[in-house]
Amino acid sequence: MRRRKQLLKQYLRFKNHILYVEKTTLELRSQICMDACLIGEVDEMKRTLYLKYNQYLVKLRAKNKTY
C-alpha cells in the first residue's frame, strides 16, 4: 500500500510539473505575440526561453506516454 501511495505522489508531482511548464510556455508565447504586435520587435531572451521551454515540454509529453 505504501508503494502505491509513493507512486501516486510521484505521478501527481510529475503532472503538476508538466502543467507548470505548459503555463510558462503559454505565458512566454503570449508575451512574444504582444511584443510583436505592439512594438514590432521581440526580445531575444524571450524567444530563447520560449524555444527552450517548448522543447522541454515536448520531451515531458513524450515521457508522459510511458506512465
DRENTORKOL-3810 file (N, C-alpha, C; in nm, 4 decimals):
REM DRENTORKOL-3810
@n.u->0.0818; n.v->-0.1190; n.w->0.0000; ca.u->0.0000; ca.v->0.0000; ca.w->0.0000; c.u->0.0869; c.v->0.1264; c.w->0.0000
@n.u->0.1942; n.v->0.1208; n.w->0.0767; ca.u->0.2832; ca.v->0.2356; ca.w->0.0850; c.u->0.3472; c.v->0.2648; c.w->-0.0515
@n.u->0.3787; n.v->0.1601; n.w->-0.1254; ca.u->0.4400; ca.v->0.1765; ca.w->-0.2576; c.u->0.3430; c.v->0.2451; c.w->-0.3542
@n.u->0.2163; n.v->0.2084; n.w->-0.3473; ca.u->0.1160; ca.v->0.2714; ca.w->-0.4334; c.u->0.1026; c.v->0.4199; c.w->-0.4030
@n.u->0.1065; n.v->0.4523; n.w->-0.2754; ca.u->0.0956; ca.v->0.5920; ca.w->-0.2346; c.u->0.2154; c.v->0.6718; c.w->-0.2857
@n.u->0.3326; n.v->0.6128; n.w->-0.2776; ca.u->0.4524; ca.v->0.6781; ca.w->-0.3264; c.u->0.4465; c.v->0.6970; c.w->-0.4781
@n.u->0.4007; n.v->0.5962; n.w->-0.5496; ca.u->0.3875; ca.v->0.6077; ca.w->-0.6953; c.u->0.2865; c.v->0.7148; c.w->-0.7337
@n.u->0.1778; n.v->0.7212; n.w->-0.6595; ca.u->0.0765; ca.v->0.8222; ca.w->-0.6865; c.u->0.1321; c.v->0.9630; c.w->-0.6635
@n.u->0.2079; n.v->0.9811; n.w->-0.5560; ca.u->0.2690; ca.v->1.1102; ca.w->-0.5288; c.u->0.3657; c.v->1.1506; c.w->-0.6401
@n.u->0.4459; n.v->1.0550; n.w->-0.6863; ca.u->0.5400; ca.v->1.0829; ca.w->-0.7945; c.u->0.4657; c.v->1.1216; c.w->-0.9217
@n.u->0.3607; n.v->1.0486; n.w->-0.9524; ca.u->0.2827; ca.v->1.0764; ca.w->-1.0725; c.u->0.2171; c.v->1.2137; c.w->-1.0654
@n.u->0.1579; n.v->1.2488; n.w->-0.9513; ca.u->0.0933; ca.v->1.3788; ca.w->-0.9371; c.u->0.1949; c.v->1.4928; c.w->-0.9422
@n.u->0.3099; n.v->1.4707; n.w->-0.8851; ca.u->0.4147; ca.v->1.5726; ca.w->-0.8913; c.u->0.4602; c.v->1.5930; c.w->-1.0356
@n.u->0.4735; n.v->1.4847; n.w->-1.1091; ca.u->0.5116; ca.v->1.4921; ca.w->-1.2500; c.u->0.4059; c.v->1.5663; c.w->-1.3310
@n.u->0.2798; n.v->1.5375; n.w->-1.3062; ca.u->0.1710; ca.v->1.6052; ca.w->-1.3776; c.u->0.1684; c.v->1.7548; c.w->-1.3452
@n.u->0.1900; n.v->1.7893; n.w->-1.2187; ca.u->0.1943; ca.v->1.9305; ca.w->-1.1807; c.u->0.3117; c.v->2.0020; c.w->-1.2468
@n.u->0.4227; n.v->1.9329; n.w->-1.2594; ca.u->0.5383; ca.v->1.9918; ca.w->-1.3263; c.u->0.5087; c.v->2.0178; c.w->-1.4737
@n.u->0.4412; n.v->1.9240; n.w->-1.5388; ca.u->0.4020; ca.v->1.9424; ca.w->-1.6785; c.u->0.3098; c.v->2.0630; c.w->-1.6912
@n.u->0.2149; n.v->2.0762; n.w->-1.6000; ca.u->0.1240; ca.v->2.1912; ca.w->-1.6043; c.u->0.1989; c.v->2.3231; c.w->-1.5845
@n.u->0.2981; n.v->2.3232; n.w->-1.4966; ca.u->0.3767; ca.v->2.4440; ca.w->-1.4735; c.u->0.4550; c.v->2.4827; c.w->-1.6000
@n.u->0.5197; n.v->2.3864; n.w->-1.6611; ca.u->0.5982; ca.v->2.4139; ca.w->-1.7818; c.u->0.5063; c.v->2.4591; c.w->-1.8941
@n.u->0.3898; n.v->2.3974; n.w->-1.9046; ca.u->0.2928; ca.v->2.4360; ca.w->-2.0072; c.u->0.2456; c.v->2.5800; c.w->-1.9850
@n.u->0.2166; n.v->2.6150; n.w->-1.8613; ca.u->0.1722; ca.v->2.7508; ca.w->-1.8291; c.u->0.2806; c.v->2.8535; c.w->-1.8620
@n.u->0.4051; n.v->2.8224; n.w->-1.8277; ca.u->0.5159; ca.v->2.9130; ca.w->-1.8562; c.u->0.5357; c.v->2.9294; c.w->-2.0063
@n.u->0.5245; n.v->2.8214; n.w->-2.0799; ca.u->0.5392; ca.v->2.8270; ca.w->-2.2255; c.u->0.4307; c.v->2.9138; c.w->-2.2882
@n.u->0.3080; n.v->2.8953; n.w->-2.2445; ca.u->0.1982; ca.v->2.9754; ca.w->-2.2992; c.u->0.2130; c.v->3.1226; c.w->-2.2627
@n.u->0.2602; n.v->3.1493; n.w->-2.1425; ca.u->0.2806; ca.v->3.2877; ca.w->-2.0999; c.u->0.3882; c.v->3.3555; c.w->-2.1850
@n.u->0.4981; n.v->3.2837; n.w->-2.2102; ca.u->0.6037; ca.v->3.3392; ca.w->-2.2940; c.u->0.5550; c.v->3.3631; c.w->-2.4370
@n.u->0.4791; n.v->3.2693; n.w->-2.4897; ca.u->0.4270; ca.v->3.2852; ca.w->-2.6255; c.u->0.3344; c.v->3.4060; c.w->-2.6337
@n.u->0.2536; n.v->3.4253; n.w->-2.5308; ca.u->0.1642; ca.v->3.5404; ca.w->-2.5271; c.u->0.2437; c.v->3.6708; c.w->-2.5234
@n.u->0.3479; n.v->3.6752; n.w->-2.4424; ca.u->0.4309; ca.v->3.7954; ca.w->-2.4343; c.u->0.5006; c.v->3.8240; c.w->-2.5667
@n.u->0.5469; n.v->3.7192; n.w->-2.6319; ca.u->0.6138; ca.v->3.7353; ca.w->-2.7616; c.u->0.5161; c.v->3.7910; c.w->-2.8647
@n.u->0.3967; n.v->3.7381; n.w->-2.8688; ca.u->0.2963; ca.v->3.7855; ca.w->-2.9646; c.u->0.2574; c.v->3.9308; c.w->-2.9366
@n.u->0.2402; n.v->3.9651; n.w->-2.8093; ca.u->0.2039; ca.v->4.1027; ca.w->-2.7753; c.u->0.3158; c.v->4.1997; c.w->-2.8112
@n.u->0.4404; n.v->4.1617; n.w->-2.7822; ca.u->0.5528; ca.v->4.2480; ca.w->-2.8182; c.u->0.5629; c.v->4.2653; c.w->-2.9693
@n.u->0.5412; n.v->4.1576; n.w->-3.0430; ca.u->0.5498; ca.v->4.1654; ca.w->-3.1888; c.u->0.4404; c.v->4.2555; c.w->-3.2454
@n.u->0.3217; n.v->4.2478; n.w->-3.1893; ca.u->0.2112; ca.v->4.3298; ca.w->-3.2396; c.u->0.2239; c.v->4.4761; c.w->-3.1988
@n.u->0.2591; n.v->4.5011; n.w->-3.0732; ca.u->0.2617; ca.v->4.6376; ca.w->-3.0221; c.u->0.3905; c.v->4.7133; c.w->-3.0571
@n.u->0.5030; n.v->4.6494; n.w->-3.0389; ca.u->0.6312; ca.v->4.7160; ca.w->-3.0556; c.u->0.6905; c.v->4.6901; c.w->-3.1943
@n.u->0.6736; n.v->4.5697; n.w->-3.2421; ca.u->0.7289; ca.v->4.5346; ca.w->-3.3720; c.u->0.8590; c.v->4.4567; c.w->-3.3632
@n.u->0.9094; n.v->4.4367; n.w->-3.2433; ca.u->1.0293; ca.v->4.3548; ca.w->-3.2260; c.u->1.0137; c.v->4.2715; c.w->-3.0994
@n.u->1.0861; n.v->4.1610; n.w->-3.0958; ca.u->1.0736; ca.v->4.0665; ca.w->-2.9848; c.u->1.2094; c.v->4.0515; c.w->-2.9181
@n.u->1.2074; n.v->4.0467; n.w->-2.7864; ca.u->1.3290; ca.v->4.0299; ca.w->-2.7079; c.u->1.3908; c.v->3.8930; c.w->-2.7378
@n.u->1.5204; n.v->3.8919; n.w->-2.7598; ca.u->1.5924; ca.v->3.7686; ca.w->-2.7926; c.u->1.5856; c.v->3.6671; c.w->-2.6776
@n.u->1.5908; n.v->3.7156; n.w->-2.5540; ca.u->1.5871; ca.v->3.6263; ca.w->-2.4377; c.u->1.4522; c.v->3.5551; c.w->-2.4285
@n.u->1.3434; n.v->3.6267; n.w->-2.4553; ca.u->1.2112; ca.v->3.5642; ca.w->-2.4511; c.u->1.1994; c.v->3.4552; c.w->-2.5576
@n.u->1.2528; n.v->3.4827; n.w->-2.6760; ca.u->1.2478; ca.v->3.3819; ca.w->-2.7828; c.u->1.3289; c.v->3.2589; c.w->-2.7455
@n.u->1.4462; n.v->3.2807; n.w->-2.6877; ca.u->1.5313; ca.v->3.1683; ca.w->-2.6466; c.u->1.4637; c.v->3.0858; c.w->-2.5375
@n.u->1.4072; n.v->3.1552; n.w->-2.4383; ca.u->1.3385; ca.v->3.0830; ca.w->-2.3300; c.u->1.2169; c.v->3.0068; c.w->-2.3817
@n.u->1.1428; n.v->3.0687; n.w->-2.4749; ca.u->1.0255; ca.v->3.0004; ca.w->-2.5301; c.u->1.0658; c.v->2.8719; c.w->-2.6009
@n.u->1.1695; n.v->2.8782; n.w->-2.6836; ca.u->1.2147; ca.v->2.7583; ca.w->-2.7541; c.u->1.2632; c.v->2.6513; c.w->-2.6565
@n.u->1.3340; n.v->2.6938; n.w->-2.5527; ca.u->1.3851; ca.v->2.6006; ca.w->-2.4518; c.u->1.2704; c.v->2.5298; c.w->-2.3792
@n.u->1.1735; n.v->2.6101; n.w->-2.3303; ca.u->1.0612; ca.v->2.5513; ca.w->-2.2583; c.u->0.9742; c.v->2.4646; c.w->-2.3495
@n.u->0.9576; n.v->2.5057; n.w->-2.4742; ca.u->0.8745; ca.v->2.4288; ca.w->-2.5661; c.u->0.9374; c.v->2.2928; c.w->-2.5966
@n.u->1.0685; n.v->2.2901; n.w->-2.6178; ca.u->1.1368; ca.v->2.1624; ca.w->-2.6415; c.u->1.1278; c.v->2.0729; c.w->-2.5180
@n.u->1.1421; n.v->2.1318; n.w->-2.4016; ca.u->1.1325; ca.v->2.0552; ca.w->-2.2769; c.u->0.9916; c.v->2.0001; c.w->-2.2575
@n.u->0.8914; n.v->2.0790; n.w->-2.2947; ca.u->0.7528; ca.v->2.0341; ca.w->-2.2838; c.u->0.7257; c.v->1.9164; c.w->-2.3765
@n.u->0.7780; n.v->1.9210; n.w->-2.4971; ca.u->0.7626; ca.v->1.8093; ca.w->-2.5909; c.u->0.8262; c.v->1.6837; c.w->-2.5328
@n.u->0.9439; n.v->1.6993; n.w->-2.4714; ca.u->1.0120; ca.v->1.5853; ca.w->-2.4109; c.u->0.9308; c.v->1.5285; c.w->-2.2942
@n.u->0.8728; n.v->1.6166; n.w->-2.2123; ca.u->0.7926; ca.v->1.5713; ca.w->-2.0995; c.u->0.6661; c.v->1.4980; c.w->-2.1457
@n.u->0.6031; n.v->1.5507; n.w->-2.2503; ca.u->0.4826; ca.v->1.4859; ca.w->-2.3001; c.u->0.5124; c.v->1.3491; c.w->-2.3596
@n.u->0.6280; n.v->1.3339; n.w->-2.4227; ca.u->0.6686; ca.v->1.2033; ca.w->-2.4746; c.u->0.6942; c.v->1.1069; c.w->-2.3591
@n.u->0.7545; n.v->1.1570; n.w->-2.2539; ca.u->0.7790; ca.v->1.0742; ca.w->-2.1361; c.u->0.6471; c.v->1.0383; c.w->-2.0665
@n.u->0.5502; n.v->1.1280; n.w->-2.0737; ca.u->0.4204; ca.v->1.1072; ca.w->-2.0093; c.u->0.3471; c.v->0.9880; c.w->-2.0697
@n.u->0.3712; n.v->0.9586; n.w->-2.1960; ca.u->0.3035; ca.v->0.8461; ca.w->-2.2613; c.u->0.3466; c.v->0.7119; c.w->-2.2024
@n.u->0.4629; n.v->0.7101; n.w->-2.1365; ca.u->0.5088; ca.v->0.5856; ca.w->-2.0755; c.u->0.4421; c.v->0.5587; c.w->-1.9424
@n.u->0.3850; n.v->0.6644; n.w->-1.8786; ca.u->0.3178; ca.v->0.6454; ca.w->-1.7494; c.u->0.1856; c.v->0.5791; c.w->-1.7660
END
